[in-house]
Amino acid sequence: MPVKSKGIINIDKELCTGCRSCAEICPVDAIEGPKGTPQIINSERCVMCGQCVQVCTAYVSVFDENIVLREQKLQERNLLPAVTEPLFAAYYAGHAPKIKAALANRNLLTMVQCAPSVRVAIAEEFGMSLGSLTPGKMAAALKKMGFKRVFDTEFIAELTVMEESSELLERIIGGGELPMFTSCCPAWVKFIEQDYPELISHLSSCKSPQQMAGALYKTYGADFDGVDAAKVYSVSVVPCTGRKFECERPEMKDSGYRDVDVVITTRELAQLIKDMGIDLNNLPEKEFDKPLGSCSGKSTNFTRAGNSKEASLRTGYKLLTKQVVPDVNHKFVGDGEGVSKSEVIVGDMIIKVAVVAGLKNVVPILQAIKEGKADFHFMEIMACPGGCMSGGGQPKIIMPDSEVIVYSNRTFTTDVQEQSIEYRNLHNRQEIQEMYDELLEDDVIYRLLHTKYSPREWCKNVIYAQCGMGA
């Protein structure tokens, strides 16, 4: 039987009222238990998307709980003692105390990367307007906290797009497995591994931007700073609880060490900033560190479903036709709400694409692929509705009626920023070309930037048993 124990995503049985709101939103039916009783998470089945954490309303506040009980629960959840927010029944394991310990260790070269969705949401934790864009303040806060290198994941996201678009064209031209699935979302990858292992070959071999960055920081980054890779402590700040699972995958050690040591969410970063007494609202802005600190504009909008595919198609267009997209504002695919489909003309080819937001929405398409009834070339899948900006690690939306305005404000902000950035087609970027010319030889590219995925072992055993086979 699958294990039912504490993991990255948990439900506190002392606080759970059994309303089953979490079970209703879970895309993989990993939450079990009769209504009115404390729910249990099947940790093997869970894909760590954290949407149950976002919708949970059962809590105790700092005002009405026994202080000893609160201290105990903070420790159980690995939260900082200074955290004052209500403790909800559904929660994810924290890692902020590990960050504080690493920052206090003078023998470590601490590096941190920040995902695009963090900058459009963290301000909400400090009373700023919904959708406030604060990359400069966030970079300044991280430097004030003591991180020695503060990088922007957006730049590495552009490497992901370059690799992904090249792989897509190789599959189309060379007769490879189609449709090719994006592999940036860790919840989606785990879902394929356990529910549709026969379709794993459709996954792109590209690592997510987080993991590409971690591998580069502990190789080229360590060399650049003249330190042993063992002394590099790599931290990732993301909107996604699934990244905590991803960084612990055994495949993610191509630098010779765990490529990303610790992952914290937007909420955890806010907790750290408050714990250290940093006034984010009045903090003067600072730039991210170079050379990994600039972006083209398309990766800025990776916060939304469909935009990773959009960037890949722009780059694929250039690689195939040797020309840039004539209209910089042209959209190859529509906004990713639910399922959207389109056909893209690239040179003499028609490429059929699909964008899926929400794992439940992808099941009919996967079934069609298995039955040979789907003829897509490329499909982007994000586990969370609308994309990363609604990730399980983002600031919690207490009132359900507020969801629409929160997400629309975050989306509007990213759209405005994209329009204001000079580089809209990342293949035009000098920094990208320099990285390929000076650092990334073919064997290095595949060793550090690509990986392989396999069926989840427990799932294979279930399949074998159902078929009357031995494991």
Secondary structure, 3 states (H helix, E strand, C coil): CCCCCCCCEEECCCCCCCCCHHHHHCCCCCEECCCCCCCEECCCCCCCCCHHHHHCCCEECCCCCCHHHHHHHHHHCCCCCCCCCCEECEEECCCHHHHHHHHHCCCCEEEEEECHHHHHCHHHHHCCCCCCCCHHHHHHHHHHHCCCEEEEHHHHHHHHHHHHHHHHHHHHHHCCCCCEECCCCHHHHHHHHHHCHHHHHHECCECCHHHHHHHHHHHHHHHHHCCCHHHEEEEEEECCCHHHHHHCCCCCCCCCCCCCCEEEEHHHHHHHHHHCCCCHHHCCCCCCCCCCCCCCCCHHHHHCCCHHHHHHHHHHHHHHHCCCCCCCCCCCCCCCCCEEEEEEEECCEEEEEEEEECHHHHHHHHHHHHCCCCCCCEEEEECCCCCHHHCCCCCCCCCHHHHHHHHHHHHHHHHHHHHHCCCCCHHHCHHHHHHHHHCCCHHHHHHHHECCCCCCHHHHHHHHHHCCCCC
